[in-house]
Amino acid sequence: MAHGTQIGFEIPDQSAELEARLKAAIDRSVEHLLALQAPDGYWHAELEADTTLESDYIFYLHLLGKADPERVSKLANYVRRRQLPDGGWNIYYGGPAEVNATVKAYVALRLAGDAAEAPHMQRAAERARALGGLGQTNSFTRFYLAMVGAIEWEKVPAIPPELMLAPDWFFLNIYEMSSWTRAIVVPMMILYARKPSWKLPAGVCVDELYSDPARRIPSFAWDRELFTWRNLFLAADRVFKLYERLPWKPLRRRALRAAERWMFEHLERSDGLGAIYPAMMNSIFALLALGYGADDPLTVREVRQLARFEIEQDDTIRVQPCLSPVWDTCIAMVALEEAGLPPDHPALIRATDWLLDRQIFGPGDWQKKCDGRPGGWAFEFRNDFYPDVDDTAFVLMALQRVDYPDRTRLEQAIRRGLEWLLSMQNRDGGWGAFDKDNDRWVLTQVPFADHNAMIDPSTADVTARALECLGRYGWPAEHPVVQRAVSFLRREQTPEGPWYGRWGVNYIYGTSGVLRALEPLGMAARDFARRAVEWLRGVQNPDGGFGESIASYDDPNRKGQGTSTPSQTAWALIGLLAAAAPEPKARCSDPAVVRAIEYLLATQKPDGSWDEAEFTGTGFPRVFYLKYHLYRNYFPLYALARYRNLSGGTEPFHAVTLRPEAFAPRRPGEAER
């Protein structure tokens, strides 16, 4: 079924040939994507990261006492083959050597049996020293080295469990940290208190990684100005370390119990702590430090969860940072729906069944600052403490276009999801990912905040996703919720016109998301949106595609610059299309649109897929990046289908429309509609 409303958008001349090529490309892509669906109804492809994961995994297997030689050998093969010609390792495809990745790879390969005198190891050590050696490593790298006695605990930022006792109103408490930092750091508090005396094997050390001949690691640098937040926290770090030397710590036992209780509670209702690699690994280390053996049932359960991230292929093993089935499923659904898959197609019904079963109705950390009812979705298979706004908004858009047989169940799920989404809007009008009003900037100055993700403030890309969702459900531009969000986006727009991308690379991703959000609100023709469109046109590559290097996170002058990729071309095209036909019967004569279409058609493979070597996903900007292996397929499909539909097709089927009036407050005792 369709509404039957014609969209006024015409494909330029030579449309007959282009339409035929377009149809063939879309059909191939649909067939390819349908073939990837799991029998249970979800989509899930590899989520790739850098070699720090494999390096840490070798380290972890050693400490666990489960360093099976064959597994370690396969992990080491993967690490070795990604060594750069200069001897180092990078954190994204095509990037320069990075000190933490290089130090971790060196230690891992030494644990795997590679001799320090081997040419590739000598080059690695030399490159590590050139990058600053151990003195330039971040706090988490130092923490791991301290656990095995390779460096002194004095060189690690203090992470005392006493932080668990800070009340909710105190400016430094665990719920002012981002959800992922919280899950990573709480087990580290246990480890910091216990200070396990694990050791590297005889003959394995890190002495050759010191850039200072005296083998000293400099303390974290103080600001030149006396009174700064960084200096305050560095002073606090010294106080904590003095406290750590005391023979009697009056709050330690109580604090340690609080950290243990928090960790054990969060190990339930999830596939591992936070369902993310570093938190899960740290929780296993913490269990070992607490006296749980490697063969204890609880440890075994958590080890098994982490092992699910392994991908064994030929003579290598690589490790994913987490699993992304909900995210992959909802985006695949939206792409297939845009491509014209019938709304009652079995693939969409199976996917809807699977998603409805994953809606979270239990409590979570987000409730510390939000009084809304549960109803969101998480990123992974099971992570009930951490539903997120981005996944929830995309799931709601996917469900809206399915002709699901149990309409009552679908409507109830959508209502609860939208209700949760609305409750998570921040005071500044935007949305963050996992928590509400998690924006205490001063915490980014804490010494162990050098992973660049200490807080979870409103971002343009997540705000745009929530806005797009509301627009597609019929919320008007003049509604206060929408106006506050648009005001936030206008404040976040850069002078050149684009928006920063927190969760995707980078300004192309952020700009596409905002323009896509403005389209259903009827705001894509506003002056500020037009500036963004002009910026997109200006960064198109000569081959017709779009690309942006991860280097733009370090140097904003490189925004929008990079090798063309299918996913980034699709994002840019989606943004251009959102603003291409703001009025009925408008004609698209934008050469940038046609050239982007031609790029996607020319680069599609015969099986309907696309190739993409670059990383276009973001974990922690400037620190950790991701490659979603389905980005290169479902985003181009959506972009091509959207272009075709705007050429004179009809609006898609909508199962549910929930405008603002559907969320009027209920009177006490009034039954839920």
C-alpha positions as CSV (number, residue, x, y, z in Angstrom):
1,M,0.0,0.0,0.0
2,A,1.1,3.6,-0.6
3,H,-0.3,7.0,0.1
4,G,-0.3,7.8,-3.6
5,T,1.3,11.2,-3.2
6,Q,3.5,12.0,-6.2
7,I,6.9,13.6,-5.5
8,G,7.9,16.3,-7.9
9,F,11.5,15.4,-8.9
10,E,12.6,14.6,-12.4
11,I,15.7,12.7,-13.5
12,P,17.6,14.8,-16.0
13,D,17.8,13.9,-19.7
14,Q,19.2,10.6,-20.9
15,S,16.8,9.2,-18.2
16,A,15.8,6.0,-20.1
17,E,19.3,4.6,-20.1
18,L,20.0,5.9,-16.6
19,E,16.7,4.4,-15.3
20,A,17.6,1.0,-16.7
21,R,21.0,1.1,-15.1
22,L,19.6,2.3,-11.9
23,K,17.0,-0.4,-11.7
24,A,19.5,-3.1,-12.4
25,A,21.9,-1.8,-9.7
26,I,19.1,-1.5,-7.2
27,D,17.8,-5.0,-8.0
28,R,21.3,-6.5,-7.6
29,S,21.9,-4.7,-4.4
30,V,18.5,-5.8,-2.9
31,E,19.2,-9.4,-3.9
32,H,22.7,-9.2,-2.3
33,L,21.4,-7.7,0.9
34,L,18.5,-10.2,1.2
35,A,21.0,-13.0,0.9
36,L,22.9,-11.8,3.9
37,Q,19.9,-11.9,6.3
38,A,20.3,-14.4,9.1
39,P,17.6,-17.1,9.5
40,D,16.4,-15.4,12.7
41,G,15.7,-12.2,10.8
42,Y,18.6,-9.9,11.6
43,W,21.5,-8.6,9.6
44,H,25.0,-8.5,11.0
45,A,28.4,-8.1,9.4
46,E,31.9,-7.6,10.7
47,L,32.8,-4.6,12.7
48,E,36.5,-4.0,12.2
49,A,38.9,-2.0,14.2
50,D,42.7,-1.6,14.5
51,T,45.2,-4.1,15.7
52,T,45.2,-2.9,19.3
53,L,42.4,-5.4,19.8
54,E,44.4,-8.3,18.6
55,S,47.4,-7.1,20.6
56,D,45.4,-6.7,23.8
57,Y,43.8,-10.1,23.2
58,I,47.2,-11.8,23.1
59,F,48.0,-10.0,26.4
60,Y,44.7,-11.1,27.8
61,L,45.1,-14.8,26.9
62,H,48.5,-14.7,28.6
63,L,47.1,-13.3,31.8
64,L,44.2,-15.7,31.7
65,G,46.5,-18.7,31.4
66,K,44.7,-19.6,28.2
67,A,47.4,-18.7,25.7
68,D,46.8,-21.7,23.3
69,P,49.8,-21.5,21.0
70,E,47.7,-22.0,17.8
71,R,45.3,-19.2,18.7
72,V,48.1,-16.9,19.7
73,S,50.0,-17.7,16.5
74,K,47.0,-16.8,14.4
75,L,46.4,-13.5,16.3
76,A,50.1,-12.7,15.9
77,N,49.9,-13.4,12.2
78,Y,47.1,-10.8,11.8
79,V,49.1,-8.2,13.8
80,R,52.4,-8.8,11.9
81,R,50.7,-8.5,8.5
82,R,49.5,-5.0,9.4
83,Q,52.9,-3.6,10.3
84,L,53.6,-0.5,8.3
85,P,56.8,-0.1,6.2
86,D,58.2,2.3,8.8
87,G,57.9,-0.4,11.5
88,G,54.8,1.0,13.3
89,W,51.1,0.2,13.4
90,N,48.2,2.7,12.7
91,I,44.7,3.0,14.0
92,Y,42.9,3.4,10.7
93,Y,43.4,2.3,7.1
94,G,45.9,4.6,5.4
95,G,46.8,6.4,8.6
96,P,50.2,7.0,10.1
97,A,51.9,4.9,12.8
98,E,50.4,5.6,16.3
99,V,52.3,5.1,19.5
100,N,49.8,3.1,21.5
101,A,49.1,0.7,18.6
102,T,52.8,0.3,18.0
103,V,53.7,-0.3,21.7
104,K,50.8,-2.8,22.1
105,A,51.8,-4.7,19.0
106,Y,55.4,-4.9,20.1
107,V,54.4,-6.3,23.5
108,A,51.9,-8.8,22.0
109,L,54.4,-10.1,19.5
110,R,57.0,-10.6,22.2
111,L,54.4,-12.6,24.1
112,A,53.8,-14.6,20.9
113,G,57.5,-15.5,20.8
114,D,59.0,-13.0,18.4
115,A,62.6,-12.3,19.3
116,A,63.5,-8.7,20.1
117,E,66.4,-9.1,17.7
118,A,64.2,-10.0,14.8
119,P,64.3,-7.3,12.0
120,H,60.6,-6.5,12.2
121,M,60.8,-6.2,16.0
122,Q,63.8,-3.9,15.8
123,R,62.0,-1.7,13.4
124,A,58.9,-1.7,15.7
125,A,61.0,-0.7,18.7
126,E,62.7,2.0,16.7
127,R,59.4,3.4,15.5
128,A,57.9,3.3,19.0
129,R,60.8,5.3,20.3
130,A,60.5,7.8,17.5
131,L,56.9,8.3,18.4
132,G,57.8,9.1,22.0
133,G,58.0,5.6,23.4
134,L,56.3,4.7,26.6
135,G,56.3,8.3,27.7
136,Q,53.7,9.1,25.1
137,T,51.3,6.2,25.7
138,N,47.9,6.9,27.0
139,S,46.6,6.0,30.5
140,F,44.9,2.7,29.5
141,T,48.1,1.4,27.8
142,R,50.1,2.3,30.9
143,F,47.5,0.7,33.1
144,Y,47.9,-2.7,31.3
145,L,51.7,-2.5,31.5
146,A,51.5,-1.7,35.2
147,M,49.4,-4.8,35.8
148,V,52.3,-7.0,34.7
149,G,55.0,-4.9,36.5
150,A,56.4,-3.5,33.2
151,I,56.1,0.0,34.6
152,E,55.4,1.5,38.0
153,W,51.9,2.2,39.2
154,E,53.1,5.7,40.0
155,K,53.1,6.3,36.3
156,V,49.4,5.4,35.9
157,P,46.6,7.9,36.6
158,A,44.9,7.1,39.9
159,I,41.5,5.4,39.4
160,P,40.6,4.7,43.0
161,P,37.4,2.8,43.9
162,E,36.5,5.6,46.3
163,L,35.0,7.4,43.3
164,M,32.1,4.9,43.6
165,L,31.1,6.6,46.9
166,A,30.7,10.0,45.3
167,P,27.0,11.1,45.6
168,D,25.0,11.8,42.4
169,W,25.2,15.5,43.0
170,F,29.0,15.6,43.2
171,F,30.6,16.9,40.0
172,L,32.8,13.8,39.7
173,N,30.8,10.7,40.0
174,I,30.5,7.7,37.7
175,Y,27.2,8.8,36.2
176,E,28.8,12.0,34.9
177,M,31.1,9.8,32.9
178,S,29.9,8.4,29.5
179,S,28.3,5.0,29.6
180,W,31.3,3.3,27.9
181,T,33.8,5.0,30.1
182,R,31.8,3.9,33.2
183,A,31.8,0.3,32.0
184,I,35.6,0.4,31.2
185,V,36.6,2.3,34.4
186,V,34.7,0.5,37.2
187,P,36.6,-2.8,36.7
188,M,39.8,-0.7,36.5
189,M,39.0,0.7,39.9
190,I,39.0,-2.9,41.3
191,L,42.3,-3.5,39.6
192,Y,43.8,-0.3,40.8
193,A,42.9,-1.2,44.4
194,R,44.1,-4.8,44.1
195,K,47.2,-4.0,42.0
196,P,47.7,-7.6,40.8
197,S,51.2,-8.9,40.6
198,W,51.0,-10.6,37.3
199,K,54.3,-10.9,35.4
200,L,55.5,-11.0,31.8
201,P,57.3,-14.2,30.9
202,A,61.0,-14.4,31.6
203,G,63.0,-12.5,28.9
204,V,60.0,-10.3,27.8
205,C,60.2,-6.7,28.9
206,V,59.5,-3.2,27.4
207,D,62.9,-1.6,28.3
208,E,63.7,-1.1,24.6
209,L,60.5,1.0,24.2
210,Y,61.8,3.9,26.4
211,S,62.7,6.9,24.4
212,D,64.5,8.3,27.5
213,P,67.9,6.5,28.0
214,A,67.2,6.7,31.8
215,R,64.1,4.7,31.2
216,R,61.8,7.2,32.8
217,I,58.2,7.9,32.0
218,P,57.4,11.6,32.4
219,S,54.4,12.5,34.5
220,F,51.4,14.0,32.7
221,A,52.2,17.6,31.8
222,W,50.8,20.5,33.8
223,D,49.3,23.6,32.2
224,R,51.4,26.7,32.3
225,E,48.5,28.6,33.9
226,L,48.3,27.8,37.6
227,F,44.5,27.6,38.0
228,T,43.1,25.3,35.4
229,W,40.8,22.3,35.6
230,R,43.6,20.1,34.3
231,N,46.0,21.2,37.0
232,L,43.3,20.7,39.7
233,F,42.8,17.1,38.6
234,L,46.5,16.5,38.4
235,A,46.8,17.8,42.0
236,A,43.9,15.5,43.0
237,D,45.8,12.6,41.2
238,R,48.8,13.2,43.5
239,V,46.6,13.3,46.6
240,F,45.0,10.0,45.6
241,K,48.5,8.5,45.1
242,L,49.5,9.7,48.5
243,Y,46.4,8.1,49.9
244,E,47.2,4.9,48.1
245,R,50.5,4.7,50.1
246,L,48.7,4.8,53.5
247,P,48.6,1.5,55.3
248,W,45.0,2.1,56.4
249,K,42.4,3.4,53.9
250,P,39.2,4.0,55.8
251,L,36.9,4.0,52.8
252,R,38.7,1.3,50.7
253,R,36.7,-1.7,51.8
254,R,33.3,0.0,51.4
255,A,34.4,1.5,48.0
256,L,35.6,-1.8,46.7
257,R,32.4,-3.5,47.6
258,A,30.5,-0.8,45.8
259,A,32.6,-1.3,42.7
260,E,32.2,-5.1,42.8
261,R,28.5,-4.8,43.3
262,W,28.1,-2.4,40.4
263,M,30.1,-4.7,38.1
264,F,28.3,-7.9,39.1
265,E,24.9,-6.2,38.6
266,H,25.9,-5.0,35.1
267,L,27.2,-8.4,34.1
268,E,23.6,-9.5,34.1
269,R,21.1,-8.8,31.3
270,S,23.9,-8.2,28.9
271,D,26.3,-10.2,26.7
272,G,29.3,-9.1,28.8
273,L,29.9,-5.8,30.6
274,G,28.6,-3.1,28.4
275,A,28.8,-5.6,25.6
276,I,32.0,-3.9,24.4
277,Y,35.5,-5.3,24.2
278,P,37.5,-3.1,26.6
279,A,34.9,-3.3,29.4
280,M,34.4,-7.0,29.0
281,M,38.2,-7.7,29.0
282,N,38.6,-5.4,32.1
283,S,35.8,-7.2,33.9
284,I,37.6,-10.5,33.4
285,F,40.8,-9.1,34.7
286,A,38.9,-7.7,37.7
287,L,37.4,-11.2,38.3
288,L,40.9,-12.7,38.3
289,A,42.1,-10.0,40.7
290,L,39.2,-10.7,43.0
291,G,40.2,-14.4,43.2
292,Y,37.8,-15.9,40.7
293,G,39.9,-18.5,38.8
294,A,40.0,-18.8,35.1
295,D,37.8,-21.9,35.4
296,D,35.2,-20.4,37.7
297,P,31.7,-20.5,36.1
298,L,31.3,-16.8,36.2
299,T,34.7,-16.2,34.6
300,V,34.1,-18.9,32.0
301,R,30.8,-17.3,31.1
302,E,32.4,-13.9,30.5
303,V,35.3,-15.4,28.6
304,R,32.8,-17.2,26.4
305,Q,31.1,-13.9,25.7
306,L,34.3,-12.2,24.7
307,A,35.3,-15.1,22.5
308,R,32.2,-14.4,20.3
309,F,34.1,-11.4,19.0
310,E,36.8,-13.6,17.3
311,I,36.8,-14.1,13.6
312,E,39.0,-16.9,12.5
313,Q,40.0,-17.0,8.8
314,D,42.7,-19.2,7.3
315,D,45.8,-18.7,9.5
316,T,44.6,-15.5,11.3
317,I,42.3,-14.5,14.1
318,R,41.0,-11.0,14.3
319,V,38.8,-9.5,17.0
320,Q,35.8,-7.2,16.8
321,P,35.2,-4.4,19.4
322,C,31.5,-5.4,19.7
323,L,28.7,-6.8,17.6
324,S,26.3,-4.5,15.7
325,P,23.2,-6.6,14.8
326,V,20.5,-4.1,15.8
327,W,22.2,-1.3,14.0
328,D,22.9,-3.3,10.9
329,T,19.3,-4.7,10.9
330,C,17.5,-1.4,11.1
331,I,19.6,0.3,8.4
332,A,19.3,-2.7,6.1
333,M,15.5,-2.6,6.6
334,V,15.3,1.1,5.7
335,A,17.4,0.6,2.6
336,L,15.3,-2.3,1.4
337,E,12.1,-0.4,2.2
338,E,13.3,2.6,0.1
339,A,14.3,0.2,-2.6
340,G,10.6,-0.9,-3.0
341,L,10.6,-4.2,-1.1
342,P,6.9,-4.8,-0.3
343,P,6.0,-3.8,3.3
344,D,4.7,-7.3,4.0
345,H,7.8,-9.0,2.5
346,P,8.8,-12.0,4.6
347,A,12.3,-10.6,5.1
348,L,10.9,-7.4,6.7
349,I,8.4,-9.4,8.8
350,R,11.2,-11.6,10.2
351,A,13.4,-8.6,10.9
352,T,10.5,-6.9,12.7
353,D,9.8,-9.9,14.8
354,W,13.5,-10.0,15.8
355,L,13.6,-6.2,16.6
356,L,10.4,-6.3,18.6
357,D,11.8,-9.0,20.7
358,R,14.9,-6.8,21.5
359,Q,13.0,-3.8,22.7
360,I,14.3,-3.0,26.2
361,F,11.7,-2.6,29.0
362,G,14.1,-3.0,31.9
363,P,16.0,-0.5,34.0
364,G,19.3,1.0,32.8
365,D,22.0,3.6,33.7
366,W,20.2,6.3,31.7
367,Q,17.5,6.5,34.4
368,K,20.0,8.3,36.7
369,K,19.1,11.5,34.9
370,C,15.9,10.6,33.0
371,D,12.5,9.8,34.4
372,G,11.1,8.4,31.1
373,R,9.8,4.9,30.8
374,P,12.1,2.2,29.2
375,G,11.4,1.4,25.6
376,G,14.6,1.9,23.6
377,W,16.9,-0.4,21.6
378,A,20.6,-1.2,22.1
379,F,23.3,-1.7,19.5
380,E,24.2,-5.3,20.3
381,F,22.3,-8.6,20.7
382,R,21.8,-7.9,24.4
383,N,22.9,-4.9,26.3
384,D,19.8,-4.0,28.4
385,F,21.5,-1.4,30.6
386,Y,22.5,0.7,27.6
387,P,19.8,1.4,25.0
388,D,20.8,4.3,22.8
389,V,19.1,7.1,20.9
390,D,20.7,6.5,17.5
391,D,19.7,2.9,17.3
392,T,16.2,3.6,18.7
393,A,15.5,6.3,16.2
394,F,16.7,4.2,13.3
395,V,14.7,1.2,14.5
396,L,11.5,3.3,14.8
397,M,12.0,4.5,11.2
398,A,12.4,1.0,10.0
399,L,9.4,-0.3,11.8
400,Q,7.2,2.5,10.5
401,R,7.3,1.1,7.0
402,V,6.5,-2.5,7.7
403,D,3.0,-4.0,7.2
404,Y,3.2,-6.1,10.3
405,P,0.4,-8.6,10.9
406,D,0.1,-7.8,14.6
407,R,-0.6,-4.1,14.2
408,T,-1.4,-3.6,17.9
409,R,1.9,-4.9,19.0
410,L,3.8,-2.8,16.5
411,E,2.0,0.4,17.5
412,Q,2.6,-0.2,21.2
413,A,6.3,-0.8,20.5
414,I,6.6,2.3,18.4
415,R,4.8,4.4,21.0
416,R,7.1,3.2,23.8
417,G,10.1,3.8,21.6
418,L,9.1,7.3,20.7
419,E,8.2,8.1,24.3
420,W,11.7,7.0,25.4
421,L,13.3,8.9,22.6
422,L,11.5,12.1,23.6
423,S,12.4,11.7,27.3
424,M,16.1,11.6,26.4
425,Q,16.3,15.1,24.8
426,N,19.0,17.1,26.6
427,R,18.5,20.6,28.1
428,D,20.4,22.1,25.2
429,G,17.8,20.8,22.7
430,G,20.0,18.0,21.3
431,W,20.5,14.4,22.0
432,G,23.5,12.4,23.1
433,A,23.9,8.7,22.5
434,F,23.3,6.8,25.8
435,D,22.7,9.3,28.6
436,K,20.8,12.5,29.2
437,D,22.7,15.7,30.0
438,N,26.0,13.9,30.2
439,D,28.0,17.0,29.3
440,R,30.2,18.0,32.2
441,W,33.1,19.3,30.1
442,V,35.5,19.6,33.1
443,L,35.7,15.8,33.3
444,T,37.6,15.7,30.0
445,Q,40.5,17.2,32.0
446,V,40.8,14.1,34.3
447,P,44.1,12.4,33.7
448,F,42.5,9.1,32.7
449,A,40.3,10.9,30.2
450,D,42.8,10.8,27.4
451,H,40.7,8.3,25.4
452,N,38.8,11.4,24.3
453,A,35.3,10.1,25.2
454,M,34.8,10.9,28.8
455,I,31.4,12.4,28.3
456,D,28.4,11.9,26.1
457,P,27.0,15.3,25.2
458,S,24.6,16.3,22.5
459,T,25.9,15.8,19.0
460,A,24.7,16.9,15.6
461,D,24.5,13.5,14.1
462,V,22.5,11.8,16.9
463,T,20.2,14.9,17.2
464,A,19.6,14.7,13.5
465,R,18.6,11.1,13.7
466,A,16.1,11.8,16.4
467,L,14.7,14.8,14.5
468,E,14.4,12.7,11.3
469,C,12.5,10.1,13.2
470,L,10.1,12.7,14.6
471,G,9.6,14.3,11.2
472,R,8.8,11.0,9.6
473,Y,6.2,10.3,12.3
474,G,4.4,13.6,11.5
475,W,5.9,16.0,14.0
476,P,5.8,19.6,12.6
477,A,8.7,22.0,12.4
478,E,6.9,24.4,14.8
479,H,6.7,22.0,17.7
480,P,8.8,23.1,20.7
481,V,10.7,19.8,20.8
482,V,11.7,20.2,17.1
483,Q,12.5,23.9,17.4
484,R,14.8,23.3,20.4
485,A,16.6,20.6,18.4
486,V,16.9,22.7,15.3
487,S,18.3,25.6,17.4
488,F,20.9,23.2,18.7
489,L,21.9,22.2,15.2
490,R,22.1,25.8,14.0
491,R,24.5,26.5,16.9
492,E,26.6,23.5,16.0
493,Q,26.9,24.3,12.3
494,T,30.5,25.3,11.2
495,P,31.1,28.6,9.5
496,E,31.6,26.8,6.2
497,G,28.2,25.1,6.4
498,P,28.8,21.4,7.4
499,W,28.3,19.7,10.7
500,Y,30.8,17.6,12.6
501,G,30.3,13.8,12.6
502,R,30.8,12.3,16.1
503,W,29.9,8.7,15.1
504,G,30.8,8.6,11.4
505,V,33.6,10.1,9.3
506,N,33.2,13.0,9.6
507,Y,31.7,16.3,8.2
508,I,30.2,14.4,5.3
509,Y,28.5,12.1,7.8
510,G,27.3,14.9,10.1
511,T,26.1,17.1,7.2
512,S,24.2,14.3,5.5
513,G,22.4,13.4,8.7
514,V,21.3,16.9,9.4
515,L,20.0,17.5,5.8
516,R,18.2,14.2,5.9
517,A,16.5,15.2,9.1
518,L,15.4,18.6,7.8
519,E,13.7,17.1,4.7
520,P,10.6,15.5,6.4
521,L,10.3,18.7,8.5
522,G,10.1,20.8,5.3
523,M,13.2,22.8,6.3
524,A,15.7,21.6,3.7
525,A,15.3,24.9,1.8
526,R,16.3,27.1,4.7
527,D,19.4,29.3,4.2
528,F,21.5,27.4,6.8
529,A,20.7,24.1,5.0
530,R,21.6,25.6,1.6
531,R,25.0,26.6,2.9
532,A,25.5,22.9,3.9
533,V,24.5,21.8,0.4
534,E,26.9,24.2,-1.2
535,W,29.7,22.9,1.0
536,L,28.9,19.3,-0.1
537,R,29.0,20.3,-3.8
538,G,32.3,22.0,-3.2
539,V,34.0,18.9,-1.8
540,Q,32.9,16.4,-4.5
541,N,35.9,14.6,-6.0
542,P,36.7,14.7,-9.7
543,D,35.5,11.0,-10.1
544,G,32.0,12.1,-8.9
545,G,32.4,10.4,-5.5
546,F,32.8,11.8,-2.0
547,G,35.4,10.9,0.6
548,E,36.8,12.2,3.8
549,S,39.9,11.0,5.6
550,I,39.9,10.3,9.3
551,A,42.7,12.9,9.4
552,S,40.0,15.5,9.4
553,Y,39.4,14.8,13.1
554,D,43.0,16.0,13.8
555,D,43.0,18.7,11.2
556,P,39.6,20.3,10.4
557,N,41.1,22.0,7.4
558,R,40.9,18.6,5.7
559,K,37.2,18.3,6.2
560,G,35.5,16.7,3.2
561,Q,38.8,15.7,1.7
562,G,39.8,12.1,0.9
563,T,39.5,9.2,-1.5
564,S,36.0,8.5,-2.7
565,T,34.2,5.7,-0.9
566,P,30.8,4.1,-1.5
567,S,29.5,4.9,2.0
568,Q,30.6,8.5,2.1
569,T,29.4,9.1,-1.5
570,A,26.0,7.7,-0.5
571,W,25.9,10.0,2.6
572,A,26.7,13.0,0.5
573,L,24.1,12.0,-2.1
574,I,21.4,11.5,0.5
575,G,22.2,15.0,1.8
576,L,22.0,16.5,-1.7
577,L,18.8,14.7,-2.4
578,A,17.2,15.9,0.8
579,A,17.5,19.5,-0.4
580,A,17.1,18.8,-4.1
581,A,13.3,19.1,-4.4
582,P,12.0,21.2,-1.6
583,E,8.9,22.3,-3.5
584,P,6.4,20.2,-5.5
585,K,7.3,19.7,-9.2
586,A,10.8,21.1,-8.7
587,R,13.3,19.7,-11.2
588,C,16.7,18.3,-10.1
589,S,19.3,19.8,-12.3
590,D,22.2,19.4,-9.9
591,P,25.2,17.9,-11.7
592,A,26.7,16.9,-8.4
593,V,23.7,14.5,-7.8
594,V,24.1,12.9,-11.2
595,R,27.9,12.5,-10.9
596,A,27.5,10.8,-7.5
597,I,24.9,8.4,-9.0
598,E,27.3,7.6,-11.8
599,Y,30.1,6.9,-9.3
600,L,28.0,4.5,-7.4
601,L,26.7,2.7,-10.5
602,A,30.3,2.5,-12.0
603,T,31.8,1.1,-8.8
604,Q,29.1,-1.5,-8.0
605,K,30.3,-5.1,-8.3
606,P,28.4,-7.7,-10.4
607,D,27.1,-9.4,-7.2
608,G,25.4,-6.1,-6.1
609,S,27.9,-5.1,-3.5
610,W,30.6,-2.5,-3.3
611,D,34.3,-2.5,-2.1
612,E,35.6,-0.2,0.5
613,A,38.9,-0.4,2.3
614,E,38.6,2.8,4.3
615,F,37.3,3.1,7.8
616,T,34.2,5.4,7.8
617,G,32.9,4.7,11.3
618,T,34.0,6.4,14.5
619,G,34.4,5.0,18.0
620,F,36.3,7.7,19.9
621,P,37.4,10.6,17.6
622,R,41.2,10.9,17.3
623,V,41.6,7.6,19.3
624,F,39.6,4.7,17.9
625,Y,37.9,4.1,14.5
626,L,35.6,1.5,13.0
627,K,34.9,-0.1,9.7
628,Y,31.3,-1.3,9.4
629,H,31.4,-3.9,6.6
630,L,27.8,-3.3,5.6
631,Y,28.1,0.5,5.3
632,R,29.4,0.1,1.8
633,N,26.3,-1.8,0.8
634,Y,23.1,-0.6,2.5
635,F,23.8,3.2,2.3
636,P,24.5,3.1,-1.4
637,L,21.3,1.1,-1.9
638,Y,19.3,3.6,0.0
639,A,20.8,6.6,-1.9
640,L,20.2,5.0,-5.3
641,A,16.6,4.0,-4.4
642,R,15.9,7.5,-2.9
643,Y,17.1,9.1,-6.2
644,R,14.8,6.8,-8.2
645,N,11.8,7.4,-5.9
646,L,12.2,11.1,-6.2
647,S,11.9,10.8,-10.0
648,G,8.2,10.4,-9.8
649,G,7.5,7.5,-7.5
650,T,5.2,7.5,-4.5
651,E,5.6,8.1,-0.8
652,P,6.3,4.9,1.0
653,F,3.8,2.9,3.0
654,H,3.6,4.1,6.7
655,A,2.1,1.6,9.2
656,V,2.0,4.1,12.0
657,T,2.0,7.9,12.3
658,L,2.2,9.3,15.9
659,R,2.0,13.1,15.9
660,P,2.6,15.1,19.1
661,E,-1.0,15.0,20.2
662,A,-0.7,11.3,20.6
663,F,1.7,12.0,23.5
664,A,-0.5,14.3,25.6
665,P,0.1,13.7,29.3
666,R,-2.3,11.2,30.9
667,R,-4.3,12.2,33.9
668,P,-3.8,10.1,37.1
669,G,-5.5,6.8,36.7
670,E,-6.1,7.3,33.0
671,A,-5.6,4.1,31.0
672,E,-2.8,4.0,28.5
673,R,-4.0,4.3,25.0
